[in-house]
Amino acid sequence: MLLALTLPGFCWGFDPPPLTALVVDDGTTFDVNTVETFLTGRLVAAGYTVTTNTGVPGGSLSGYKQVWDIRYNNTTPLTGPDITAYMAYLTGGGSLFVMGENSGFITRDNSILALTTAAGGGNVTILQAANSLNLQTVVAPFTGPVSLTSITFAAIGGFSTIGNGRLVTVDANNVAGAIVFPPGTLSNAAAGTLISVLDVNFLTASTGGSQALTDNLIAYLAAPTIIPLTGPATPAPATGVLVLTGLCAAGLYFVYRNRQRPA
């Protein structure tokens, strides 16, 4: 009885640590009143206590289960200190979301490339003067836990190459609008997880499928899993190559048959 009174945690178990999330905004009306309000609501619904801050706060971010940087303007690219803070967070196993936008916000987008390069995400590139298609297929595991197979973005940019990343959403031309670096894919921050979507409007109620995708991203960042590399299908050989290959095979066959005949 004395042991139970003095060591209640031993007998009854400790409460799980609180779920905490940080949302980094740019201080503008749209980012705070619309995007941040929508995202905060989804995080609270998932059981999180949310802290908001204009810009990346000083000090360690390790106390946050998730960090969402929802800045998107060209006036708020990721700075050197931002990248340093995020690298420390990712190296410690943090789950980070970084917002990008379409090609009209390429300064912001290119600063995300600086982060993926620093983290060791491989050869990641973003379309500099074009965008992906707004209608995109959602790729597993982001098809759940809220069922979602496709989403229509408002005006989404495009990743022309994704390096070590994996697809979150992809259009009919195989151009990704959203990618993820699961644990083990960032060579300089192997324990970390990084997601980027190139359209801020999905974090509003106006985009079809926005709530489902947001909830699924929150769920994944809460418990990131390894996602197998499934790359694009190998293109079929040109018809001429197939014909030439067939003729060569036939020729080899006849040579073989002639050698098998008795003298």
C-alpha positions in Angstrom: 0.0 0.0 0.0 2.8 2.3 0.9 4.5 1.6 -2.4 1.3 2.4 -4.3 1.0 5.7 -2.5 4.6 6.8 -3.0 5.0 5.4 -6.5 1.6 5.9 -8.2 3.3 6.0 -11.6 4.7 2.5 -11.0 1.3 1.1 -10.1 -1.0 2.9 -12.4 1.3 4.0 -15.2 2.3 7.4 -16.3 0.2 9.7 -18.4 1.4 10.0 -21.9 3.3 13.2 -22.7 1.0 16.0 -24.0 0.7 16.4 -27.8 2.2 19.8 -28.7 2.4 21.5 -32.1 4.0 24.7 -33.2 2.6 26.7 -36.1 4.9 29.3 -37.7 3.1 32.1 -39.5 4.1 35.2 -41.4 1.9 37.6 -39.5 -0.3 38.5 -42.4 -4.1 38.6 -42.2 -4.7 35.6 -44.5 -1.9 33.5 -43.0 -3.1 34.1 -39.5 -6.9 34.5 -39.7 -7.6 31.9 -42.4 -4.8 29.4 -42.8 -3.6 29.2 -39.2 -7.2 29.2 -37.9 -8.1 26.2 -40.1 -4.9 24.3 -39.3 -5.1 25.0 -35.6 -8.7 23.6 -35.5 -7.6 20.4 -37.2 -4.6 20.0 -34.8 -6.8 20.6 -31.7 -9.3 18.1 -33.1 -6.4 15.6 -33.2 -5.6 16.2 -29.5 -2.9 18.8 -29.8 -2.1 21.8 -27.8 -1.0 24.4 -30.3 1.5 27.3 -30.0 1.6 29.9 -32.8 4.5 32.2 -33.6 5.3 34.8 -36.2 8.6 33.5 -37.6 10.7 30.6 -36.1 11.0 31.1 -32.4 14.4 31.1 -30.8 15.6 28.1 -28.7 15.1 24.4 -29.2 12.0 23.1 -31.0 12.5 19.6 -29.6 9.5 20.0 -27.3 7.1 20.0 -30.2 5.7 16.8 -31.6 5.0 18.6 -34.9 6.1 21.9 -36.4 4.1 23.5 -39.3 5.7 26.4 -41.1 2.8 27.8 -43.1 4.6 30.9 -44.5 4.4 31.0 -48.3 5.2 34.5 -49.5 8.4 35.5 -51.3 9.0 38.0 -48.5 9.3 35.1 -46.0 11.8 32.6 -47.5 13.5 30.2 -45.1 16.6 32.0 -43.8 19.9 30.6 -42.7 18.9 30.6 -39.0 15.5 29.0 -39.9 17.3 26.2 -41.7 19.7 25.7 -38.8 16.8 25.5 -36.3 14.9 23.1 -38.5 18.0 20.9 -39.1 18.5 20.6 -35.4 14.8 19.6 -35.0 14.9 17.1 -37.8 18.2 15.6 -36.6 16.5 15.0 -33.2 13.7 13.1 -34.9 11.2 15.9 -35.4 8.2 16.0 -37.8 8.3 19.1 -39.9 5.9 20.6 -42.5 7.1 23.4 -44.7 4.7 25.3 -47.0 5.5 26.2 -50.6 3.5 27.7 -53.4 3.1 27.9 -57.1 5.7 29.4 -59.4 4.6 32.9 -58.6 6.3 32.4 -55.2 9.6 30.8 -56.4 11.8 32.7 -53.9 9.9 30.9 -51.1 10.0 27.6 -53.0 13.7 27.8 -53.7 14.4 28.3 -50.0 12.7 25.0 -49.3 15.2 23.4 -51.7 18.0 24.9 -49.6 16.5 23.0 -46.6 16.1 19.7 -48.4 19.7 20.0 -49.7 21.0 20.7 -46.2 19.1 17.8 -44.8 20.5 15.4 -47.5 17.2 14.8 -49.4 18.9 14.2 -52.8 18.3 16.0 -56.0 15.0 17.9 -55.5 13.9 20.5 -58.0 10.8 22.7 -58.4 9.3 23.9 -61.6 10.5 27.5 -61.9 8.0 28.9 -64.4 5.2 26.3 -64.6 2.9 24.4 -62.3 1.5 20.9 -61.9 -2.1 20.2 -62.6 -4.6 21.1 -59.8 -6.3 17.7 -59.8 -4.0 15.2 -58.1 -4.1 11.6 -57.0 -3.4 11.1 -53.3 -0.7 8.4 -52.7 -0.8 5.9 -49.8 -0.4 6.2 -46.8 -1.9 9.6 -47.2 -5.1 8.1 -48.4 -6.0 7.5 -44.8 -7.0 7.4 -42.0 -9.6 9.7 -43.5 -10.5 8.1 -46.9 -9.1 10.3 -49.7 -8.2 9.3 -53.2 -7.8 12.6 -55.0 -7.7 16.4 -54.3 -8.2 19.4 -56.4 -5.8 22.2 -55.4 -6.4 25.9 -56.1 -3.1 26.7 -57.8 -0.4 24.2 -56.9 3.3 24.3 -57.9 5.3 21.2 -59.0 8.3 19.2 -57.9 10.1 18.3 -61.2 12.3 15.8 -59.3 11.9 14.6 -55.7 15.3 13.2 -54.8 15.0 10.7 -51.9 11.4 11.8 -51.3 8.1 10.0 -51.8 4.9 11.2 -53.4 2.1 12.6 -51.3 0.1 13.8 -54.3 0.8 13.6 -58.0 -0.9 14.8 -61.2 -1.6 13.0 -64.5 1.8 14.0 -65.9 3.6 12.4 -62.9 4.5 15.8 -61.5 4.2 16.0 -57.7 2.5 18.8 -55.9 3.3 17.4 -52.5 6.2 15.2 -51.2 7.4 13.6 -48.0 10.8 12.5 -46.7 10.0 9.7 -44.4 12.4 8.5 -41.7 15.7 7.3 -43.2 15.5 9.3 -46.4 17.3 12.5 -45.2 21.0 11.5 -45.1 21.9 14.4 -42.7 18.8 14.0 -40.5 17.9 10.3 -40.8 15.5 10.3 -37.8 13.5 13.3 -39.1 10.4 13.6 -41.3 9.7 16.4 -43.7 6.6 17.2 -45.8 6.1 20.0 -48.3 3.0 21.0 -50.2 3.2 23.7 -52.9 -0.2 25.3 -52.3 -1.2 27.2 -49.2 -4.9 27.2 -50.2 -5.3 23.5 -49.2 -5.1 24.7 -45.6 -8.5 26.4 -46.0 -12.0 25.1 -46.1 -12.4 26.2 -49.7 -10.3 23.4 -51.3 -12.1 20.1 -52.0 -10.5 17.4 -49.8 -8.5 19.9 -47.8 -9.7 18.8 -44.4 -9.1 15.1 -45.2 -5.6 15.7 -46.5 -4.8 17.9 -43.5 -6.0 15.3 -41.1 -4.0 12.6 -42.8 -0.8 14.7 -42.8 -1.3 15.4 -39.1 -1.8 11.6 -38.5 1.4 10.7 -40.5 3.6 13.3 -38.8 2.4 12.0 -35.4 3.7 8.5 -36.2 5.9 8.5 -39.3 6.5 5.2 -41.0 8.9 4.1 -43.7 7.5 4.4 -47.2 8.9 2.0 -49.8 10.4 3.6 -52.9 8.0 2.9 -55.8 9.4 5.3 -58.5 7.8 5.8 -61.9 7.2 2.9 -64.3 10.0 2.2 -66.7 9.0 3.6 -70.1 8.1 1.0 -72.8 10.8 0.6 -75.5 10.2 2.3 -78.8 8.6 0.1 -81.5 11.7 0.2 -83.6 13.8 -1.1 -80.7 11.3 -3.9 -80.2 11.5 -4.9 -83.9 15.3 -4.8 -83.9 15.4 -6.9 -80.8 13.1 -9.4 -82.3 15.2 -9.7 -85.5 18.3 -10.2 -83.5 16.7 -12.9 -81.4 15.5 -14.7 -84.5 18.9 -14.5 -86.1 20.6 -16.0 -83.0 18.0 -18.7 -83.0 18.8 -19.8 -86.6 22.5 -19.7 -85.9 21.9 -22.0 -82.9 19.8 -24.4 -85.0 22.4 -24.6 -87.8 25.1 -25.4 -85.3 23.0 -28.2 -83.9 22.7 -30.0 -87.3 25.0 -33.0 -87.9 27.8 -32.4 -90.5 
